[in-house]
Amino acid sequence: MSLSPAVTTLCENSTEVFLDAAKLLLTYADNILRYPNVEKYRSIRIGNPTFSTKLLPIKGAVECLFEMGFEEAETHLVFPKAASVEQLRLVRESIAAERDERLKGGCSVPPAAQQVASVQQSPTAAVPTAAPATTPPAGASGQPAEFSAQQPSSLESSMGFFLILQSNFQHVLQYESPELQQKARSVIPHQELADAAERGLKQAREADPGCKLGAEDFLVLELLRWFKLDFFSWVDSLPCSRCGGPTQNAGSLSPSSDDLHWGAQRVENHFCQPCQLSTRFPRYNNPEKLLQTRRGRCGEWANCFTLCCRAMGLEARYIWDSTDHVWTEVYSTAQRRWLHCDSCENTCDKPLLYEVGWGKKLAYILAFSKDQVVDVTWRYSCKHTEVLSRRTRVQEAWLLHAIDGLNASRQQPLSSDRKKELTQRLLVELVEFISPKKPKPGELGGRNSGSLAWRAARGETGAQASTQAAGFVFSPTETEKENRLLHVRYSATKDQYCRVSNSNETIPRWDGCVWTTESVFRKEEHDWNMVYIARTEGSSVGRVSWKFDFAPAGMTIRSVSIKVSSETFHSGKVRWHIQAGHKSQDVPGDGTLQELPDLRGSSDLLVAAELSGGDGDSSWQHAQLFRQSFKGEEESSFEVIISLQEDS
């Protein structure tokens, strides 16, 4: 059976999202087929919570209703008496066949981390309208007509998109509650974070007297680290509430009145097969509740983290991505720009991470603050032409008009000075968006949060790029040339490089100074309080390298001492290899500082690690670099000390 355009679009959703939407669509269709003369089954109120939260935001769902024959009325979608029942039946059978195929295949993809369905919708939304879709009539022979190849009408897309804009814009007002901000501050070690931020600023200014950063910039970094390492936890599936063993996501359960009170219109059923017991996982949307539960997927993470930013006095906004992710942006007063902050990844100012590192096909990314909605898509892409070709849900002029209307309404009570400030910031952003930026080293890796199955299903493992040339090269600075010394070390617990020989300059993230990476990532085990670098799940080999080049400075190696550390389990293997000019050798990863002979006179140095082997499903964990305990004494996991000489 060939699928209609609308059903084809619906099938592009993940299995979990598809099955939930299909269940509702089939219910609407079956009610009409069973009770064709009962009027209540032939109309759907647009403001109905089930419809507005579980179908409107789902790609292709409303289009399916229009293909069935529903038409728009003022407050309802109506199935007219003159509409073709055979047409409705044909669409219904297409959806049912796809549902049965997915269920038969046993494919179960965990749900999207942030469904717009979890956001309370306003039933009184003034949705821009367009001409209603038309349904092809039945053929003269009584057989169902062929599906039209026409593009879906703009009505349902505009209506759904406007509700997304409106609901998110309303939702962020929760973060402004003084009582809620106080509750957030009561769980945040704000003084400890502020002190750490001041120390970070002091170190930065000592290393670079011309440093333009402010204390708030370092507070953002400390808040991200605390939120990721100490406060919030990721949920793939909850342990069984009886035996504590693993569970599997087995669909949805009905929300209780308490669930609904806290915005959890969706409750996942995490089922334990040995116990035959369900553990409920309500997908709470209320940030106050999330301060208590402290767990979830990226929807919960971004929701709660944005509140914490506001509670700390940071100007923050909630970022919604139509390709199913959410995060936060924080305004840097010192830098006069918005900083990308992903609490799930403990990442700051790496906006190309999703498109370049995760392989996302971006379309719409919108920022929501208490005062303003901004289309920030272009900050997150270096492929503007490709992105523009995918922006087909609504017309660009319509989107601009809708955003302007929402902003004008929200900003009406603001002072003229505040309005001027918002306008100036927006102009700065628009100028920033004109020229696409090139990826930075920290934006090249795949996603770290979530299970492999979940990341792979979303296409966010970064595995599409087998070898990623991060391209960072250590070359001597003027200070290092003068002192004839290049000394760098990396701390796994801090996830930070320190360039000792350049006034203790610090560079964040393990991949911030690498030359190439292939199928490796940084793993944090919070249950064991351990951190290490391992190859990505599902890969047989992982590689990472660091490059030093002294030729541009007119210098060569006089002597080299190196410290590398690695651990293996079962049949896991790690090979450390050193290449300098035509000379090469393997070195042990025993964590001791050792001098390497016979490298004198070389103008470059490459330090490389290869991870392989291991047993069973956890084989990727059986070869590790830089394994350290968060609770142990802080020490370098990787250190290179190079004495230099003039090139003769």
N, C-alpha and C positions, 0 to 999 in steps of 0.2 A: 504494500500500500504506500503510494507516494504521499509525503506529508505536505500540508499546506504551509505557506510562509509563516503564519503565526505559530503553528505547532513546531515547526522547525526552529523558530526563535526560542520557544519555550524549552526545547530540548537542549539548548546551549547552557542552561543552568546546571549546577551540580546535581547529582542524583537526589540528595536529600531535599534540596530546594524544589526540584522538579516534582518529587513525589508529594510533597505538601501542597503545592499549587494544584497538581493534578487531582488530588483528592477533593478539593473544593470545586474545581471546574466540573468534575464528573457529578458531584452532588447537585450543582445547579442544573446541569443537563438532564440528569435522571429524574429530578423532581418534575420538570416540564414533560418529559416523555411519559411518566407514570400518571401524572395528574394534569393533563393538558388543559382542563377547564377551570383549574383552581388559580384564581388571579394572583394570589400572593407569591406563587412560585415563578411568575413571569416577570418579576421586577426585583432589582437589587438596589438598595439605597446606597448611594455613593459614600455617605457618612458612616455606614455600618462598620464598626471596628474590625470585624473579621475581613470584610472586603478591602477596606482602606489600608490595613496593615499587612495582610497576608497575600493579597493579589496585586494591588496597585504597584507596589515596588518591584514586583518580580518580572523580569524581562520576558515578554511574549504572552503573559497571562491575560491581560485585558484585551490584547489583540485577538486571542482565542475566543473571547466572549463576543467580540464584534464579528468574527468569522462565523460563529454559531448563528448570528442573526440579531443579537441584542443591538438596540439603538439608544442614543442618549436622549433622556428627558431632562427636565430642569434639575431635579435632585436624585434621579434614579437612572439606572440602565434598565430598559424595558424590552421584553421579547414580544413584538407585536403579534396579533392574531393572524395577520397575513404573512408572517415570516415562514420560511420553509422548515418544517420539522425534519425533513430528510437531510437538509443541510446541517442542522444541529446534530443529527444522529451521526453524520459522517465525521464531523469534527470530534465528537465524543468518542467514536470508535478509534480514531487516530491516536487520541490521547491515551485511551485505555490500552491500546496495543503497545504503545511505548512504555507505559507503566508496567504492564505484564512482562515485557522483555527485560526491563531493568530488575524487577523483582526476581524473575527466573534466573537472571545472571548472578544474583547474589551480590551485586555491586553496591557497596555502602560507603559513600563518601561523607565524612563528617561535614556538618552544616557550615555555612559561611559564618565567619566570626562576627560580622556586624551586619545584620539585616536591618534595613530601614523599618521592617515590620515591628521592631522592638520599640520604635519611637511612637509616642502618642500622636495621633493625627487629629486635626481639627475638622469636624464634620461641616463646618460653615465656611470652608475655604472658598475664596472667590477665584475659581480656576479659569484662566483664559480658555476660550472655546474656539472650535473650528467647525467646519462642516462635518456632519456625522458620516461614519463609514457606511458604504452600501454593501448589501449582501447579494451575491449572485442568485438569481431566481432558479427554481428547479427547471430542468429541461422539459420539453413538451411531452416526452415519452414517460415522464414520471420518475426518471432516474435522476439522482443528484447531479447538479451541475458541476463542471470542473472548477477547481479552485482558481480564483483570479490571481494573476501574477502581480497585481498592483502593489505598490508600497503601502504599508500600514498607514492609516490616516493619522494626521497630526493630533487629532483630538485626544485619543487615549494617552499618547506620549506626553503631550503638553499637560494634561490633567495629572498624570502620575508624577511628572517631573516637578510640577508646581507644588504638589504635596510634599515631595522630598525637601524642596527648598524651605517651605513654610514650617514643616515639622522640626527640622534641624535648627532653624533660626529661633523657634520657640524653645526648643530643648536647652540651648546653651544659657538661657536666662536662669536656669536652676543654679548654675555655678555662681551667680551673683548674690545668693542668699547669705546674709551675714551669719545667720545661725549655722548654715551648712558649712560655710568656710571655717567657722570656729571649730566645728566637729572634725574637719579635716586637719586643722592645725594641732588638735589635741593628739593626733596619731603620728604627726610628722615631727621628727627630731630637728626642729627648725633652727635652733641655736647651733647645734652640731654641724648642720649643713652650711649655715652662714659662716661659721668659723673656718670650715674647710674651703669654702669659696674664697674667703679673704686670703687664706694661705696660697691658694692657687693663683690668685691675682698678683700677690706679692712676688711669687716665683716667676711668673710671666714677665713682670716689669723688671725684675733683676736680670732676666735673660735677654729682654728686649726693652730698653728704656723708652722706645717709641711705641710701645704696645697700646693699641687703641681699644682694647677690650675693657669691660667694666665688671664690677663685682656680680652684677646680675647674670652676666654670661657664664661665670663659673658656678653660680648658684643653680643654673639650669642643668649643668653637667652633673653636679652633686645630687640634685633631685632625681635626675634620670637614673643614676647609679643606685641610689637608695631604693627607688621604686622597683627596679628590676631585681636587685640582689636581695633585698631585705623585706619588702612589703608585699608585693603582688606575686601570684603564681599562675602559671599557665595550666589550662585544662584541655587535655585531649579526651580522656574519659576518666570519670571518678572511680576510686576504689570501691569495691562492694561494701555497703554499710554493715554487712553482717560478718563476712570473712576477711575483708580487707584485700581480697584478690582483684585481678583485673576484670574490667567489664567491657562490653561493646555497646556502641550507640545503636539502639534498636528503634529509632523513630521518636515520636512525640507522645507526651501524656497531656491530659487536660490540666490547665493551670487552676490552682486554688484561688480563693478570694484574696488570700494573703499574697500570692504570687502576682496577681493583677494589681494589687495595691502598690507593689514595688516595680511595676512596669514590666513584669515577666509574662508577656502574652505567649511565650513559647517555653515549654518545659521538655527537656530531652530525657529520654528513657535510657539510662545506662544499666544494661542488663548483665547480671552474673549468671553464666550458664550452670556452674555446679550448684549454686544455691537456688537457682530459679527465682531470683529476687531482683527487683528493679530499684535502682538508686536514682532519685530525681535530681535533675540539674536545671533549675530555673535560670533562664537567661535574663537576669535582672538588668533593667535599664535605668534605674534610679541610682544616682551616684552616692546618695546617703547609704543605701543598702550595700553598695560595693565597698564602702569603707569598713564594713563588718565582714563580708564574705571574703574579700581580698583575693578573688580568683576569677578566671574566665579566659576568654580569647580576646582578640584585638579590640573588639567592640567594648568589652568591659574595661580593658586596659586603658584605652584612649579616653573613655568616659571619666574614669576615676582620676587618671593622671592630669587631665585638663582641669578638673576641680582642684587638685592639689596645687597646680600652678597658680590658679587664681587665689587660693588660700594663702600662698606665699607672697602675694602682691605682684606676681608677674602678669603682664598682659598676655593672655593666651587665647587661642581660638581652636575650634574643633574642625578637623579636616576630613571630609567625606570623599571617597574615591569610588566612582561608579563601577570599577572592576573589583570591588569587594574588599576594601581595606579602609581603615580609619587610623588617624594619628593626631598629633597636636602641632601647632606652631606657636612659638613664643617670640614676642617682639623684643629685640635688643635695642635699648635706648642708645647705648654707646655706638653700635654699628649702624643704627638707623635703618634696620631691616628686620624682616621676619625670619626666624630660624626654624627649619624643619626639625622636629623632635619625635622620634618613634620610641615610646617607652617599652614596647615588646622587644625591641632589638638593642635598647640602650644606645641609641644612635642620635647624634645631633649634627645638623647642617650637612646632610648627605642626600639632597633631594633627588638625585638621579639613581638612587639605590633601587627603586622599584622597576624602572624601565630597563636600566642597564644590567643591574645585578640579578634581579628576580625574573626578568624577562616579561614583565607585564605589558599588555597592549592597552595603553592608557587612552581615555577618551575625555572624561569630565572629572575634575578635581575641584571641589568647592570648599572655601573656608568660611566658617560661621563664628562670629564673635557676638558680644552683646550689642554691638552698635552697627554691624556691617556684614554683608555677604560679599565675598569676592571670588571670582573665577580665577583660581591660581594654577590651572592646569599646566601652563607654560613653564612654571618654575621647575616642574618635575619631569620635563621631557627635553631631550636634545634632538628629537625627531619630530619637529613641529608639523611638517607636511603630512607625515603618516598619521599623527594624532588627529589632525583636522579632517582627514578622510574618514575617520571612525566616528566623528561627532555628528551622528544622523538622527539621534532621538528627538531633538527639537531643532527648530531653525535658530541660527545664531542671533538674528535680530530679536526673536521672541525671548530668548534667554536673557539678552542684555536688558530688554524692556522689563521682564519679570524681576530681575535682580534690582534694577533701578527703582522699581515700584516698592519693593520690600524695604530697601534702604531708606527711601524717602519717608516712608511711614514710621520706621523705627527711629530715625534721626530727628523727627519733627520736634521733640522736646529738648534736644541738645542745645547747648550754647553755641553761639556763632564761632567761638574759638575752637571748640571741640570739632565742629563740622569742618572748619578750615584744616585742622590737624589731620582728620581722616582723609580729606581730599588730597592733601600734600603727600601723605603716605601712599595713597592709591596711585598717584602720578609716578612716584618713585618705583613702585612695583611694576607698573605698565612699561616703564623704560627698561627695567630689568628683564622683562619677558620678551622684549623684541629680539634679542640675540641669544640663541641657544648656547648653553655652556658645555664644555667638555667634561667627561666624567673624571672624578678624583679617585685615587686608589681605594678608598673606603667604600666606594659605590659599586664595586665590581662583583661582590660576592652574592650568593643566593641567600634565601631567608634562613634564619636560625630558629625562630620560635615555631612550636608546633611539631607534631609527629611527621615522619617522612611521608606517610600516606597522605596526610592532610596537605603538606606542602607540594607534593608531587601532583596531587589532584588539581591543585590550583595553578600548577606550572610555575612555582616560585622557588624551585631548588637551585636555580642558576646552572643546572647541569647542561643547558644547551651550549654553553661556551666551555669546551673541554679544557682549554688552557687560556687563562685570562692574564693578559700582560698588564699588571698594575703599573709597571714602568717607573717605580721609584728607584733612584740611584743615589747612593752616598758619595758625594764629591766633597773634597776639602773646602771649608769656608776660609775666609781670610785669617780668622783666629787660628784655625787648625793648620793652615799653611805656615803661619808664623811659629806655632809651637811644634810643628812637625809631628802632630799626633791626631789620630781620629779614634775616638773611644765611644762606643754606643752599647747600650744594654736594654733589655726588654724585661718587664715584669708582667707575668701572666695574671696575677691577682689584680693589679692596677689596670691591666690591658693598656700599657703605655710604654713607649720608648723614651729613653733619656739619652740625649746626645751629650755625654759628660764633657767632651772636649770642646763643645760649643756653648759654654756657660750654662750647662745643664738644661738645654732646650728640651722640652717635652713634646712628644707627638702621640696623639691618642690612637687606639685600635691596633690590633695585631697586624692587620693588613695595611696599615698606614705607611709602612716603610718597605714593603716587599716588592721584589722585581717581577716575579710571576707566581701565580697560584693555579692549582688544578685540583678540584674536588676536595678542598679542605675547608674547615670552619672551626670557630672557637666554641667549645662546649662548656656550659656551666651546669654542674650537678649540685643543686641546692640541697638535696636530701643528704648528700655526702660532703657538702661544702668543698667541692673540688672544681678545678677549672683546668682545661687542657685544650690543645689543638688536635683534631682528629680528621680523618677523611670523611666525606659525606656518606650518609647511609646509602647503600646500594652501589657504591663505587668500589672497584677492585684495587685501585691505586690512587694515592693522593700525593701531590707534590707542592713544594713551596720553596722559593729561593730569595736570597738577598744579594744585591749587587753593589760593589764598591769600585769606583773609577777615579783614578788619580791623574790620568793623562791630561785632562783639561787644565789641571793646576801645574803641569810640568813636573810631576813628582812620581816616585815609585816606592814600592814597599822596601823598608829596611828590615822589619821583623813583624810577625803576626802572632798574637795569642788569642785563643778562641775558647769559649765555653758554650757547649750545646748540651741540652738535656732531653732525654726521651725515655719512655718506658714501654715495655711490651708485655702482653699477656697471651697465654696459650701459644698459638703459632704466628702471632703478629710480628712484623718486622719493620724496623726503621733503619734506613741507610743514610748516613751523613756523608756528603761528598764535597770536597773543596777543589776549586779550579782557579788557577792563577796563571794567566798566559797559557803556555803549553804544559804546565806542570799541574798534576792533579793527585789527590790522595783521599782516602776515606779516613774519617776520624770517629772515635767512639762517642756516644751521647751519654756519658756518665756524669755530666754536670760538674766536671773539674776544669779549671782554666789550664790550658795546655799550649805550649809554644810550638808553632809549626815551622819546621826547618825547610830550607831550600826554596823559599818563596821570594827571597831577596831579588830586587831588580824588576819584579813584575809591576805593570802599571794598572792592573785590575785584579779583582778578587770576586769570586762567586761562591756563596755558601748555599748548599742545596740539601733538602731533606726529602726522602721518598718513603711513604708509608704504604705497607701492603700486608697481606696475610690475615690471619685471624680465623676464628671458627664460628659457624652458625650465624644466626640472625644478627648477633652483636659483633660480628667480625670487624666492623669499622671502628669499634672501641678498643680493639686489642693492640693498636699501635698508636701511641700518643706522644706529642711533643709538649714540653714545658708544663707537665702536670704539677700543680701546686694546690695547697689547701688555703682556703680563704682565712682560716684561723691560725695558720702557721706564721712563722717569722717571714717577713717580706724580704725576698732576695731575688736577684736577677735569674731568669731562666735561660737567657741567651745573651752572650757578651762577646764583643769583638774589640780588641785593642790593636791598633795598627800604628807602628812607628814609621815615619815617612822620611824620605831623603830626596834631594834634588835629582832630577833625571839627568844622568850624565850622557 
